[in-house]
Amino acid sequence: MRRLVLAEKFSAARRLAQILSKGKTETVRAEGFSYFQFSRAGDHVIIFPLRGHVVEIDYPAEAHDWKDTDLDVLIDMEPIRHESPPALHDTLRRLAEGTDEVVLATDYDREGELIGVEALETLRGQRPDLPARRARFSAMSPSEVRLAFETLTEPDWALAQAAAARQRIDLAWGAVLTRFLTLECASDRQILSAGRVQTPTLGLVAEREREREDFVPRSFWNVRLVCGTPPFDATAVGGPFWDLGAAQAVVALSGLGGETATVERITRSEHREPPPAPFNTTSLLAKASREGISASRGMLAAQDLYVHGEISYPRTDNTVYPSSLPVHEILGRLRESAYGPYAERLLAQPSLEPSRGPIQTTDHPPVHPTAAPAKRRDSVRSRMYDLVARRFLATLSPASVTAVTEVRLTVGDSAFLAIGRKILDPGWREILPEPETMTELPSLSEGEAVPIQEIRVVEDRTKSPPLHSQGSLLLA
């Protein structure tokens, strides 16, 4: 059998060829395009790299005049399709003549399915009866890719149609609203652009800016008590105070209580914080943004890590690992890396209970490592892999346990509260440390009198909401 495998881009095609041929592939260059060919189980296989979408849609030429085109007509106008680039489609037509079966091996999501179907339609334009199958995988690891090609399925036509509908909506929204806004509100030299994602995002940014412009800061006060040996802080019960006089009255009443504060009550408890949920695309990019990596650079690095078989497919809404995910196998692969000692400890546990997020889908698992990290990698890819690997290990870890101590003190007729925290068991925080101030209190007993070092009023002001970051917009 002669199989033509369609990959989404050159790097993905090269990875698939290396895995399926076990490194025995030949690179062919013809008519300006490179592809890979090899023999596998008696079949002649060609893996052809596409270049993302190979079909563009636009309105016909008669609709290109903004002023003379009725927008009510434009919104219902049928777009026309353009092959892009035409030479690639010519190569596909030539390859169709010697092909017995087509296998779509593009990314398994809406856009990937449509990209594969776009190329398939060109092939079937030359060979209408050409059969097509689908290879579905969520990681470019050797085991998952080989399994996908051993268990081929049918193309998901509904998924491709969903992506095509998204294209059509984007075109109509952008073209109609951009023309309307520009013609009604702008000059001949200025275009007011609108878009399905762009416009709501701009609305969020503008709304936050208005909130900041309208914000009026307001002063408030707390009463701070410093006492004990070693000294610790307590804050007046009832604060913060929106009236300075009320805060000063607390200080005045405290002055009647002498030079010591009395420990009235001590309450101890334990706080268990469960591990974070697995990463989906949004939470991964939001975390990357907080680490100083832009969403575009983070996504580019994640996609590259996926193509090289180091992490799973990075475009997913899912935050629940499927039961079929080979957790122990993945931990075994991480043993040969800097994460090895922690992975070994997890493997030694009698059972592993991964954390779960709020969104469960069946297309792809949450983003997770699929292999040990490459030894050489640029800074952004290295940091993105580290985020994914540490989050994966954290999701398999026990809860973090913190001891919380609340001490109520009295000074005269005024009451103060001191809160101390101490980590008893770091749990998942060991592999995923997050900045958190831990304030330990000295050993105290109820009824004890502790010396007062200072009681004073501390002023502060309310703060305006912060500007949106890429991370906050992703989570909005």
C-alpha positions as CSV (number, residue, x, y, z in Angstrom):
1,M,0.0,0.0,0.0
2,R,1.1,3.6,-0.8
3,R,0.2,5.9,2.1
4,L,0.3,9.7,2.1
5,V,0.5,11.1,5.6
6,L,-0.4,14.8,6.0
7,A,1.4,16.6,8.9
8,E,0.7,20.2,10.0
9,K,4.2,21.6,9.5
10,F,7.7,20.5,8.6
11,S,8.9,19.9,12.1
12,A,6.0,17.7,12.9
13,A,6.5,15.7,9.7
14,R,10.2,15.2,10.5
15,R,9.3,14.0,14.0
16,L,6.6,11.5,12.7
17,A,9.1,10.2,10.0
18,Q,11.8,9.6,12.6
19,I,9.4,7.7,14.8
20,L,7.6,5.6,12.2
21,S,10.8,4.8,10.2
22,K,12.9,4.3,13.3
23,G,15.4,6.8,11.9
24,K,15.6,5.3,8.4
25,T,13.8,8.0,6.4
26,E,14.8,9.7,3.2
27,T,14.2,13.4,2.5
28,V,12.9,14.2,-0.9
29,R,12.8,17.7,-2.4
30,A,10.6,18.3,-5.4
31,E,9.0,21.4,-6.9
32,G,10.2,23.6,-4.0
33,F,8.7,21.3,-1.3
34,S,10.4,18.8,1.0
35,Y,8.8,15.6,2.3
36,F,9.9,12.3,3.8
37,Q,9.5,8.8,2.5
38,F,10.3,5.3,3.8
39,S,9.0,1.8,4.0
40,R,7.1,0.5,7.0
41,A,5.6,-3.0,7.3
42,G,5.6,-3.4,3.6
43,D,3.9,-0.1,2.9
44,H,5.5,2.8,1.0
45,V,5.0,5.9,3.2
46,I,5.3,9.6,2.3
47,I,4.9,12.1,5.1
48,F,4.1,15.5,3.6
49,P,4.3,18.7,5.7
50,L,1.6,21.3,5.2
51,R,2.1,24.9,6.2
52,G,-0.8,25.4,8.6
53,H,-4.0,26.3,6.7
54,V,-3.6,25.8,3.0
55,V,-6.9,27.4,2.0
56,E,-7.8,31.0,2.7
57,I,-11.3,32.5,2.4
58,D,-12.3,36.0,1.3
59,Y,-15.2,37.8,-0.2
60,P,-15.3,38.1,-4.0
61,A,-13.7,41.0,-5.7
62,E,-17.1,42.8,-6.2
63,A,-17.3,43.2,-2.4
64,H,-13.9,44.8,-2.0
65,D,-15.3,48.3,-2.4
66,W,-16.2,49.4,1.1
67,K,-18.4,52.3,0.3
68,D,-20.5,50.6,-2.5
69,T,-21.1,47.3,-0.7
70,D,-24.2,46.9,1.3
71,L,-23.2,45.5,4.7
72,D,-26.6,43.7,5.1
73,V,-25.7,41.9,1.8
74,L,-22.0,41.4,2.8
75,I,-22.8,39.5,6.0
76,D,-24.7,36.8,4.1
77,M,-22.3,36.7,1.1
78,E,-20.7,33.3,0.4
79,P,-16.9,33.6,0.7
80,I,-14.6,32.2,-2.0
81,R,-11.7,29.9,-1.4
82,H,-8.1,30.5,-2.4
83,E,-5.4,27.8,-2.5
84,S,-2.4,29.0,-0.5
85,P,0.2,28.5,-1.8
86,P,-1.0,27.2,-5.1
87,A,2.3,25.3,-5.8
88,L,1.7,23.2,-2.7
89,H,-1.7,22.1,-4.0
90,D,-0.1,21.3,-7.4
91,T,2.3,19.0,-5.5
92,L,-0.5,17.3,-3.6
93,R,-2.4,16.7,-6.9
94,R,0.8,15.0,-8.3
95,L,1.2,12.9,-5.2
96,A,-2.5,11.8,-5.3
97,E,-1.9,9.8,-8.5
98,G,0.4,7.4,-6.7
99,T,-1.5,7.2,-3.4
100,D,-3.7,4.4,-2.1
101,E,-4.7,5.9,1.2
102,V,-4.4,9.3,2.9
103,V,-3.8,9.6,6.7
104,L,-4.5,12.9,8.4
105,A,-1.8,13.4,11.1
106,T,-2.3,17.0,11.8
107,D,-3.0,18.3,15.3
108,Y,-6.1,16.7,16.7
109,D,-8.2,19.8,17.3
110,R,-10.6,21.9,15.3
111,E,-8.0,23.8,13.4
112,G,-5.8,20.7,12.8
113,E,-8.8,18.8,11.5
114,L,-9.7,21.5,9.1
115,I,-6.1,21.8,7.9
116,G,-6.0,18.1,7.1
117,V,-9.4,18.3,5.4
118,E,-8.4,21.3,3.3
119,A,-5.5,19.2,1.8
120,L,-7.7,16.1,1.5
121,E,-10.2,18.1,-0.6
122,T,-7.4,19.0,-3.0
123,L,-6.3,15.3,-3.2
124,R,-9.9,14.2,-3.8
125,G,-10.3,16.8,-6.5
126,Q,-7.7,14.7,-8.3
127,R,-8.9,11.3,-7.0
128,P,-12.5,11.5,-5.8
129,D,-12.5,7.9,-4.4
130,L,-9.3,8.3,-2.4
131,P,-9.8,6.8,1.1
132,A,-8.8,8.7,4.2
133,R,-8.0,7.8,7.8
134,R,-7.1,9.7,10.9
135,A,-4.2,9.3,13.3
136,R,-5.1,10.7,16.7
137,F,-2.4,11.4,19.3
138,S,-1.9,13.8,22.2
139,A,1.9,13.5,22.4
140,M,4.6,13.0,19.9
141,S,6.2,10.2,21.9
142,P,7.2,7.1,20.0
143,S,4.7,4.9,21.8
144,E,1.7,7.1,21.3
145,V,2.5,7.9,17.7
146,R,3.0,4.2,16.8
147,L,-0.2,3.3,18.6
148,A,-2.1,6.0,16.7
149,F,-1.0,4.6,13.4
150,E,-1.9,1.1,14.5
151,T,-5.4,2.2,15.5
152,L,-6.4,4.6,12.7
153,T,-9.9,6.1,12.9
154,E,-12.1,8.1,10.5
155,P,-11.6,11.9,10.0
156,D,-13.9,14.0,12.2
157,W,-15.9,15.9,9.6
158,A,-18.0,17.7,12.3
159,L,-14.8,19.0,14.0
160,A,-13.5,20.4,10.7
161,Q,-16.9,22.0,9.9
162,A,-16.7,23.7,13.4
163,A,-13.4,25.2,12.5
164,A,-14.7,26.3,9.1
165,A,-17.7,27.9,10.8
166,R,-15.3,29.8,13.1
167,Q,-13.4,31.0,10.0
168,R,-16.6,32.2,8.4
169,I,-17.7,34.0,11.6
170,D,-14.3,35.7,12.0
171,L,-14.5,36.9,8.4
172,A,-18.0,38.2,8.7
173,W,-17.5,39.8,12.1
174,G,-14.2,41.5,11.1
175,A,-15.2,42.6,7.6
176,V,-18.7,43.9,8.5
177,L,-17.9,45.6,11.8
178,T,-14.6,47.0,10.7
179,R,-16.2,48.6,7.6
180,F,-19.1,49.9,9.6
181,L,-17.0,51.5,12.3
182,T,-14.5,52.9,9.8
183,L,-17.1,54.4,7.5
184,E,-19.3,55.8,10.4
185,C,-16.6,57.0,12.9
186,A,-13.2,57.4,11.2
187,S,-11.6,59.5,8.6
188,D,-10.5,58.2,5.2
189,R,-7.0,57.6,6.5
190,Q,-7.9,55.7,9.6
191,I,-9.2,52.2,10.0
192,L,-11.1,51.2,13.1
193,S,-10.6,47.5,13.4
194,A,-13.0,45.0,15.0
195,G,-12.7,41.3,15.6
196,R,-14.4,38.4,17.4
197,V,-11.6,38.2,20.0
198,Q,-10.0,41.6,19.6
199,T,-13.1,43.6,20.3
200,P,-14.1,41.9,23.6
201,T,-10.5,42.0,24.8
202,L,-10.3,45.7,24.0
203,G,-13.5,46.1,26.0
204,L,-12.0,44.4,29.0
205,V,-8.9,46.7,28.8
206,A,-11.0,49.8,28.3
207,E,-13.3,48.9,31.2
208,R,-10.4,48.4,33.6
209,E,-8.9,51.7,32.5
210,R,-12.2,53.5,33.2
211,E,-12.2,51.9,36.7
212,R,-8.7,53.2,37.3
213,E,-9.6,56.7,36.1
214,D,-12.8,56.8,38.3
215,F,-11.0,55.4,41.3
216,V,-10.7,57.7,44.3
217,P,-8.2,56.4,47.0
218,R,-9.4,56.4,50.5
219,S,-7.4,56.4,53.7
220,F,-7.8,53.7,56.4
221,W,-6.0,52.9,59.6
222,N,-4.9,49.9,61.6
223,V,-3.6,49.8,65.2
224,R,-0.4,47.8,65.4
225,L,0.8,46.2,68.7
226,V,4.4,44.9,69.0
227,C,5.0,42.8,72.1
228,G,6.7,39.7,73.4
229,T,10.2,38.3,73.4
230,P,11.1,37.8,70.7
231,P,8.7,40.5,69.4
232,F,5.7,39.7,67.3
233,D,3.0,41.8,65.7
234,A,-0.7,41.9,66.5
235,T,-3.5,44.0,65.0
236,A,-6.4,45.6,66.8
237,V,-9.7,43.7,66.5
238,G,-12.3,45.7,64.6
239,G,-9.8,47.2,62.1
240,P,-9.2,48.4,59.6
241,F,-10.7,51.7,60.8
242,W,-12.1,54.2,58.3
243,D,-12.0,56.9,60.9
244,L,-8.7,58.1,62.3
245,G,-10.4,59.0,65.6
246,A,-11.6,55.5,66.1
247,A,-8.0,54.1,65.7
248,Q,-6.6,56.8,68.0
249,A,-9.2,55.8,70.6
250,V,-8.0,52.2,70.6
251,V,-4.5,53.5,71.3
252,A,-5.7,55.7,74.1
253,L,-7.7,52.9,75.7
254,S,-4.7,50.6,75.4
255,G,-2.6,53.1,77.3
256,L,-4.8,52.4,80.3
257,G,-3.8,48.8,80.4
258,G,-0.2,49.2,81.7
259,E,3.0,47.9,80.1
260,T,2.0,44.3,79.3
261,A,-0.5,42.6,77.1
262,T,-2.4,39.5,78.4
263,V,-2.7,36.4,76.3
264,E,-6.5,35.8,76.5
265,R,-7.0,32.9,74.1
266,I,-4.9,30.6,71.9
267,T,-6.5,28.7,69.0
268,R,-4.5,26.2,67.0
269,S,-5.6,24.5,63.7
270,E,-4.2,22.8,60.7
271,H,-4.8,24.0,57.2
272,R,-4.5,21.5,54.3
273,E,-4.1,23.0,50.9
274,P,-4.7,20.6,48.0
275,P,-2.3,20.5,45.1
276,P,-3.1,22.7,42.1
277,A,-5.1,21.5,39.2
278,P,-3.3,20.2,36.0
279,F,-2.5,22.7,33.4
280,N,-4.7,23.4,30.4
281,T,-3.7,26.0,27.8
282,T,-5.2,29.0,29.6
283,S,-3.7,28.3,33.0
284,L,-0.3,27.4,31.5
285,L,0.0,30.6,29.5
286,A,-1.3,32.6,32.5
287,K,1.4,31.1,34.7
288,A,4.0,31.8,32.0
289,S,2.8,35.4,31.8
290,R,3.3,35.8,35.6
291,E,6.9,34.4,35.1
292,G,7.6,37.1,32.5
293,I,7.0,35.0,29.3
294,S,4.5,36.5,26.9
295,A,1.6,34.3,25.7
296,S,2.9,34.2,22.1
297,R,6.4,33.2,23.1
298,G,5.1,30.7,25.7
299,M,2.8,29.1,23.1
300,L,5.5,28.9,20.5
301,A,7.9,27.3,23.0
302,A,5.2,24.8,24.2
303,Q,4.3,23.9,20.6
304,D,8.0,23.2,19.9
305,L,8.3,21.1,23.0
306,Y,5.3,19.1,21.8
307,V,6.7,18.5,18.3
308,H,10.0,17.3,19.9
309,G,8.1,14.8,22.1
310,E,8.8,16.4,25.4
311,I,5.3,17.6,26.5
312,S,1.8,16.7,25.4
313,Y,-0.3,18.7,23.0
314,P,-0.5,22.2,24.5
315,R,-3.9,23.3,23.2
316,T,-6.5,21.8,25.4
317,D,-9.2,22.9,27.9
318,N,-9.0,19.8,29.9
319,T,-7.9,19.9,33.6
320,V,-8.6,16.2,34.5
321,Y,-6.1,13.5,33.7
322,P,-7.8,10.5,32.0
323,S,-7.5,7.2,33.8
324,S,-5.6,5.9,30.8
325,L,-2.7,8.4,31.3
326,P,0.4,6.3,32.1
327,V,1.4,8.3,35.1
328,H,3.9,5.8,36.5
329,E,5.5,5.5,33.0
330,I,5.9,9.2,32.8
331,L,7.5,9.4,36.2
332,G,9.9,6.7,35.2
333,R,11.0,8.8,32.2
334,L,11.6,11.8,34.5
335,R,13.9,9.7,36.7
336,E,16.8,10.5,34.3
337,S,16.5,14.3,34.9
338,A,16.9,16.9,37.6
339,Y,13.3,16.0,38.7
340,G,14.5,12.4,39.3
341,P,14.7,12.3,43.1
342,Y,11.2,13.7,43.5
343,A,9.8,11.4,40.8
344,E,11.4,8.4,42.7
345,R,9.6,9.4,45.9
346,L,6.3,9.6,44.1
347,L,6.9,6.2,42.5
348,A,7.5,4.8,46.0
349,Q,4.1,5.9,47.2
350,P,1.5,3.0,47.5
351,S,-0.9,4.9,45.4
352,L,-1.2,8.2,43.5
353,E,-4.3,10.4,43.4
354,P,-3.9,13.2,40.9
355,S,-5.6,16.5,41.5
356,R,-8.6,17.4,39.3
357,G,-9.6,20.7,37.8
358,P,-13.0,22.0,37.0
359,I,-13.0,21.2,33.2
360,Q,-13.1,17.7,31.8
361,T,-12.9,17.0,28.1
362,T,-12.0,14.0,26.0
363,D,-10.0,15.5,23.2
364,H,-6.6,15.8,24.9
365,P,-5.3,15.3,28.4
366,P,-4.1,18.3,30.4
367,V,-0.6,19.5,29.5
368,H,2.0,17.2,31.0
369,P,5.6,16.1,30.3
370,T,6.0,13.0,28.1
371,A,9.8,12.7,28.2
372,A,12.8,13.9,30.2
373,P,13.9,17.4,29.1
374,A,16.4,17.8,26.3
375,K,19.9,18.6,27.5
376,R,20.2,21.7,25.3
377,R,17.4,24.2,24.9
378,D,16.9,27.9,24.7
379,S,15.8,29.8,27.8
380,V,12.1,30.1,27.1
381,R,11.7,26.4,26.1
382,S,13.6,25.4,29.2
383,R,11.4,27.6,31.5
384,M,8.2,26.4,29.8
385,Y,9.2,22.7,30.2
386,D,10.1,23.4,33.9
387,L,6.6,24.9,34.4
388,V,4.9,21.9,32.9
389,A,7.1,19.3,34.7
390,R,6.8,20.9,38.1
391,R,3.1,21.3,37.8
392,F,2.7,17.7,36.7
393,L,4.7,16.4,39.7
394,A,2.8,18.8,42.0
395,T,-0.6,17.4,40.9
396,L,0.5,13.9,42.0
397,S,1.8,15.1,45.4
398,P,0.1,15.2,48.8
399,A,-1.5,18.3,50.2
400,S,0.5,21.0,51.9
401,V,-0.2,21.2,55.7
402,T,0.3,24.4,57.6
403,A,-0.2,25.0,61.3
404,V,-2.2,28.1,62.1
405,T,-2.0,29.7,65.5
406,E,-4.4,32.6,66.4
407,V,-3.6,34.5,69.6
408,R,-6.0,37.0,71.1
409,L,-4.4,39.5,73.4
410,T,-6.0,42.3,75.6
411,V,-4.4,45.6,76.5
412,G,-6.8,47.4,78.8
413,D,-10.2,47.4,77.1
414,S,-8.7,46.8,73.6
415,A,-8.3,43.5,71.9
416,F,-5.6,42.5,69.4
417,L,-5.1,39.4,67.2
418,A,-1.8,37.8,66.2
419,I,-1.8,35.1,63.6
420,G,1.2,32.7,63.1
421,R,1.8,30.2,60.3
422,K,4.3,27.3,60.1
423,I,4.6,24.7,57.4
424,L,4.3,21.2,59.0
425,D,4.4,19.3,55.7
426,P,5.3,21.1,52.4
427,G,3.6,18.4,50.3
428,W,3.4,19.7,46.7
429,R,5.0,23.0,47.7
430,E,8.4,21.2,47.8
431,I,8.4,20.8,44.0
432,L,6.3,23.9,43.3
433,P,7.5,26.5,45.8
434,E,5.4,29.7,45.8
435,P,6.2,32.9,47.7
436,E,4.2,32.9,50.9
437,T,5.2,34.7,54.1
438,M,5.2,32.4,57.1
439,T,5.2,34.2,60.4
440,E,6.0,32.0,63.4
441,L,4.8,33.1,66.9
442,P,6.9,32.5,70.0
443,S,5.8,29.9,72.5
444,L,2.9,31.5,74.5
445,S,0.4,30.3,77.1
446,E,-3.0,31.6,78.0
447,G,-3.0,34.1,80.8
448,E,0.6,35.0,80.2
449,A,1.6,38.7,80.3
450,V,4.0,39.8,77.6
451,P,5.8,43.1,77.5
452,I,4.6,45.8,75.2
453,Q,7.2,47.4,73.0
454,E,5.0,49.6,70.8
455,I,1.4,50.5,70.1
456,R,0.8,52.8,67.1
457,V,-1.6,53.8,64.4
458,V,-0.6,52.8,60.9
459,E,-2.1,54.6,57.9
460,D,-2.7,53.0,54.5
461,R,-4.7,53.8,51.4
462,T,-6.9,51.8,49.1
463,K,-5.4,51.0,45.7
464,S,-6.9,51.2,42.3
465,P,-7.4,47.9,40.4
466,P,-4.2,47.0,38.5
467,L,-3.8,47.2,34.8
468,H,-4.6,44.0,33.0
469,S,-1.7,41.8,32.1
470,Q,-1.7,39.1,29.4
471,G,-2.2,36.6,32.2
472,S,-5.2,38.3,33.7
473,L,-6.8,38.7,30.3
474,L,-6.4,35.0,29.6
475,L,-8.2,34.2,32.8
476,A,-10.9,36.9,32.4
